[in-house]
Amino acid sequence: MSTAFLVAAFVAGAAGAFIGLPAWRSWQARAAADRNTERYLAWRGRADRSAPEAEKMTPAERRRIVVGAAFGVVAIACLVIGLTTA
């Protein structure tokens, strides 16, 4: 029985990574590109003087990250159950 929980933990962890990581990477890449643009404009002397607004996630990215995190929680729960019933 504990083997089934360990397999379920692996599957849930892989599913969480497969779902959540692409959304996380696209959000971080977009934020990095915006920071790069701000630095370039500041270097050219055309920077916006107001405080830079943090890049917000799109609803689809937020949903995918939340689903990936939920799979991660399930994976940790299966791992704990699998290791305690061994």
Secondary structure, 3 states (H helix, E strand, C coil): CHHHHHHHHHHHHHHHHHHHHHHHHHHHHHHHHHHHHHHHHHHHCCCCCCCCCCCCCCHHHHHHHHHHHHHHHHHHHHHHHHHHCC
